[in-house]
Amino acid sequence: MIMRAVVDINCDMGESFGCYTLGSDAACMPHISSANIACGFHAGDSRTMRETVERAVAAGVSIGAHPGLPDLQGFGRRPMALSPEEVHDIVLHQIGALGAFCKAAGTVVAHVKPHAALSHMAAADIEIARAIARAAASYDPAMLVYSPTGSRIGLAAEAFGLKPVSEVYADRTYQDNGLLTPRSRPDALITDVEQAIDQVGMMVVEGVVISTDGNRVPVLAESVCVHGDGAHAVEFAARLKARLEAKGVTIAAPARRAAVA
């Protein structure tokens, strides 16, 4: 049996506009250890970024950039024909924007987690993955890079001397190849809270997930993603944290490596 002593719970946040109180972000803060904050390209704006950073600092939650494609209408979920250089530039731009608010609040951008279509593009194209990792490394050589288990993003991060953090999703189903089920399929999302918590427990304790075809697929669950815009996000985050702690798992953000001199 695989049993992780420490697991991170991360949540995508700051994805509203002009008013941080939209959504359940604030209420989720006590139940997570890392916040992935939208940086204005797929969602979010300057005020929302600032207020989300301030609330994360107050709650003792680690902060990460959640860069997406420049596609507000599509919420960053539609792939775009961008070159690796263009991907590098938009990722560095977004990390830097969030970094300014972090600096003002006396903290740092601890990690980068590509959003939606950008993440899927990087999973399929090593050059896109390398562009993301290069942007993160150029901003901070101690940066953590979150990526789905087995994604090319993790390999690219290691190539640039960064520490990858293998992420699993609480409310998404998986295929036999270890990848997430596409959102276009009706079985992509898990809407039952208890089912999602059971899935996370299996991923953390046993290191496997049951695929949509009923097979046991290996996963590495260093961090668990919960979605702050879900219908029962706060209840789910609270119950997930309690369930993992009851199993003896400590909830904490992953440690950063020392910066390269």
QUIUR-V371914 format. One record per backbone hydrogen bond with DSSP energy under -1.0 kcal/mol. CO is the residue of the C=O (numbers start at 0). NH is the residue of the N-H. Records with the same first field share a line. If there is no record, write none. Layout:
CO = NH + NH
This chain:
4 = 249
6 = 251
7 = 223
8 = 32 + 33
9 = 225
10 = 35
12 = 37
18 = 21
23 = 27
24 = 28
27 = 30
28 = 31
32 = 61
33 = 10
34 = 63
35 = 12
36 = 65
42 = 39
44 = 48
45 = 49
46 = 50
47 = 51
48 = 52
49 = 53
50 = 54
51 = 55
52 = 56
53 = 57
54 = 58
55 = 60
56 = 59
61 = 34
62 = 109
63 = 36
64 = 112
66 = 114
68 = 70
70 = 75
71 = 74
73 = 76
75 = 116
79 = 81
82 = 86
83 = 87
84 = 88
85 = 89
86 = 90
87 = 91
88 = 92
89 = 93
90 = 94
91 = 95
92 = 96
93 = 97
94 = 98
95 = 99
96 = 100
97 = 101
98 = 102
99 = 103
100 = 104
101 = 106
102 = 105
109 = 143
110 = 64
111 = 145
114 = 117 + 118
115 = 119
116 = 120
117 = 121
118 = 122
119 = 123
120 = 124
124 = 128
125 = 129
126 = 130
127 = 131
128 = 132
129 = 133
130 = 134
131 = 135
132 = 136
133 = 137
134 = 138
135 = 139
139 = 142
143 = 111
144 = 164
146 = 166
147 = 150
151 = 155
152 = 156
153 = 157
154 = 158
155 = 159
156 = 161
157 = 160
162 = 144
164 = 146
165 = 221 + 222
166 = 148
167 = 224
170 = 189
172 = 180
173 = 211
174 = 177
178 = 174
181 = 184
184 = 187
187 = 172
191 = 195
192 = 196
193 = 197
194 = 198
195 = 199
196 = 200
197 = 201
198 = 202
199 = 203
200 = 204
201 = 205 + 207
206 = 218
208 = 216
210 = 213
214 = 210
216 = 208
219 = 221
221 = 7
222 = 167
223 = 9
224 = 169
226 = 229
229 = 232
231 = 235
232 = 236
233 = 237
234 = 238
235 = 239
236 = 240
237 = 241
238 = 242
239 = 243
240 = 244
241 = 245
243 = 248
244 = 247
249 = 6
